[in-house]
Amino acid sequence: MSQQRRSFTPEFKQESVNLCRRSGKSECHLAQELGIPQQTFDRWMRHAAGHPKDPTAFWRPRSARSCAGKAGNSNVLQMVLR
């Protein structure tokens, strides 16, 4: 049985990076809280560092992405924000 690969919306990625920047929590700690593999979160942070003045670095036009199976992302982020 193969394991299904998880995917995250661009909005979730951006909000996660913003939360890390604002909260002062370590990347490792925040990745654990969000349930994201550390390597994945590190990649998001590197991507955002390449676009420091672009608050929407992860966003693409809605027509270019599929939203199927990604509805739970914002719920996890909301739990961490509390």
C-alpha positions in Angstrom: 0.0 0.0 0.0 1.5 3.4 -1.0 1.3 6.5 1.1 -0.5 9.4 -0.5 1.5 12.6 -0.8 0.2 15.6 1.1 -0.2 18.9 -0.6 -0.7 22.4 0.8 -2.4 25.4 -0.6 -0.3 28.4 -1.5 -2.2 30.4 1.1 -1.4 27.9 3.8 2.3 28.0 2.8 2.3 31.8 2.9 0.5 32.0 6.2 2.8 29.5 7.8 5.9 31.5 6.7 4.3 34.7 7.9 3.5 33.1 11.2 7.1 32.0 11.6 8.3 35.5 10.9 5.9 37.1 13.3 5.8 34.7 16.2 9.5 34.4 17.0 9.1 30.6 17.2 11.8 28.5 15.7 11.2 26.9 12.3 11.6 23.5 13.8 9.0 24.1 16.5 6.5 25.7 14.2 6.8 22.9 11.7 6.1 20.4 14.4 3.0 22.4 15.6 1.7 22.5 12.0 2.4 18.9 11.3 4.7 19.7 8.4 7.9 17.9 7.7 10.9 20.0 8.7 12.4 19.8 5.2 9.2 20.9 3.6 8.9 24.0 5.9 12.6 24.8 5.3 11.9 24.8 1.5 9.0 27.2 2.0 11.2 29.5 4.1 13.9 29.5 1.4 11.3 30.2 -1.3 9.9 33.1 0.7 13.5 34.4 1.4 13.9 34.6 -2.4 10.9 36.9 -2.6 11.3 39.0 0.6 9.1 41.9 -0.6 6.4 39.8 -2.1 3.7 38.8 0.5 2.1 36.5 -2.0 5.1 34.6 -3.1 3.3 31.3 -3.1 0.1 32.3 -4.8 -0.8 31.4 -8.3 -4.0 32.1 -10.2 -6.8 29.9 -8.9 -7.3 28.3 -12.4 -3.7 27.0 -12.2 -4.2 25.0 -9.0 -6.5 22.3 -7.8 -8.3 22.7 -4.5 -9.4 19.1 -4.2 -8.4 17.6 -0.9 -6.8 20.7 0.6 -9.7 22.2 2.6 -8.2 21.1 6.0 -5.0 23.2 5.7 -6.5 26.4 7.1 -8.1 24.5 10.0 -4.6 23.4 11.2 -3.2 26.9 10.9 -6.1 28.4 12.8 -5.4 26.0 15.7 -1.8 27.1 15.9 -2.7 30.8 15.8 -4.8 30.4 19.0 
